Amino acid sequence: MESASVPVGQTAADHHHGPPEAHQSSRIDRATLGILIFIVSEAMLFGAFFASYFFLRVVSNEGPWPPEGFELPVAIAGVNTAILVSSSFTIHWALESIRKGNRRGLQLGLMATWLLGAAFLFIQLNEYIHIGFSARDGAFGSIFYGLTGLHGAHVFIGLLLLTFANLRAFKGHFGPEAKSHLGVELPGIYWHFVDVMWIVVFTVVYIL
Amino acid sequence: MDNPLRSEAAMFRVVVLVGIAAVPVIALGLVAGAGWALAAAVIELVVATVLLRRRSRAARAQSPPPPT
């Protein structure tokens, strides 16, 4: 049987198992860099969908937009926008709380963010049920469901991340130091990105 | 210029800025029509691009030269 003791002349810290530590810039944390690159790629994905939207609307469409027979529930989507934007404030509050060592504020902020995000998704699914057209109903239906559905999928992923952050917050995992609440900071960056994208989607699809 | 994706606080400022910028576009779209809203959105985008460019040039001028 192999001995688990540290060899003579080495401290426990020198006795490193596994692959060597990955090289990293001193200016940006690896996890933050990862979410940054991920969000840039996501912005490009949304950009591709917006390009399709404007192509269908401007280049290949003759007549009114949305086409006759299609009506969008602007008021409901507006309320949904307010709900999602509010969730950015609650997650920011959660992070500000943990930065000051207020664990209760973190838990309440994360819980409120999760509930607001879930409410947004529920209202959007309800909108899909009652909207009166499907993704098969022409180019408008396809791109409407494509864009809003892409965003809804991002909200769903954000909710999963927030679920983990909530569970960890209630287990007492996070602390006031920057390194000790990365598990909330990174979902927070992602959640803000999802909010910004929704403001753009709502303005372009429902208003313009 | 700071990278807005570097921290949650910086990204939150982006949400607030985009939200504030969207209010007149949405209001014009609902009250006056999509054409006016589009015009407002284009003006805002141009102003934002000019401001961002100015800010990034100023930040670059202030940053220390790279080590030789």
Interface residues (C-beta under 8 A of the other chain):
Chain A: I28 T32 I35 L36 I39 V40 V74 G78 V85 S88 I91 H92 L95 V184 E185 G188 I189 H192 F193 D195 V196 I199 V200 F202 T203 I207 L208
Chain B: N3 L5 R6 S7 E8 A9 M11 F12 V14 V15 V18 G19 A22 V25 I26 G29 L30 A34 A37 L38 A41
